[in-house]
Amino acid sequence: MENKHNSTQRKIIHIDMDAFYASVEQRDHPEYRGKAIVVGGSPEGRGGVVATASYEARKFGVRSAMPSKRALQLCPHLIFVRPRFDAYKEASRKIREIFARYTDLIEPLSLDEAYLDVTTDKQQIRSAIEIAKLIKQAIRDELQLTASAGVSVNKFVAKIASDLNKPDGLTFIGPSAIEAFMEQLPVEKFHGVGKVTADKMKRMGLFTGKDLKQLSEQELKSHFGKTGAFYYRIVRGIDDREVQPHRETKSLGAEDTFPYDLTETGEMHAELEKIARIVYERLQRYQLKGRTVTLKIKYSDFRQITRNQSFAQPVGDLETIISTAKQLLAATWPEDKRIRLLGITLSNFGELSVPDKYQHPAQLSLFDFDE
Ligand SMILES: [Mg+2]
């Protein structure tokens, strides 16, 4: 992207490794190459979930965050591989060394994904597309892995672009193409729009960016709260968020707003188990354990409370997260309440268990798994 017209325009690259954990396993174990494999929990145990599926497994419909049992039903010859986080962290560290040849403005989102601001690059290459090509080539030559890159003038568009031609893609969406691109984009592709919000939008007759654009900022805010203002800007291609190289994780969690209020304890427990599983997978992914488990409850009248329990030793296993969340819930007398949102967060990681600041994100969306 050349800056002929606007010298303040930024050059942002989003790099996303292709099926990262599975690709590292296929690289290190030739017997897995060309095979349908998943990295993740065993289908025999309780709570096993797919962290990453190889592209061969995706052909059978196997996806990240899917229970391993279900994955095995879809693909009976699927090979389950236990994660080797040390190998993924090592690859991730090397990838970041490659990024650092071009810029210090690197914002990792996870082990396998990062934003780079190359508005001014260390080697005076000046073209973000050229830098993205060089980075992809170096990752291929030095690590025998593939990455997909999205190049644009802001984070939002760069991230969507990196996902368009996976695997091994490079997609550039220039300033003059952004508005048209955003107009045709289905609402569920807007990251930050979860399934519940996407369904709500569709009920309102909003299917694409173009539909969203018909609404005023005030209308969007009244329907979608604070995020409405973000949608208003983003659909016009406006995203001023900076690439932040020094974010640190203080907590890690997940929450869900339900399409209807929960009134049965059994339903609440089932939802807590689902949320706990997502939190558990994220803890695994970042190799974290926390000393504090926090339960968040929002009632039908929007009143919100949090309850937490701290442990002498860091915890990170699924059973403990579920049982603690259920105990915290029981102490709020949920039997006569109407609950619209539940969330579980782990925090208080302690210095020893926190990987270096480059290794995990401050914010994770509900399904923040490998693509
Ligand atoms: Mg990825």
Residues whose N, C-alpha, C, O or C-beta is under 5 A from the ligand:
A	BS01	MG	D16 M17 D18 A19 F20 D112 D370 E371
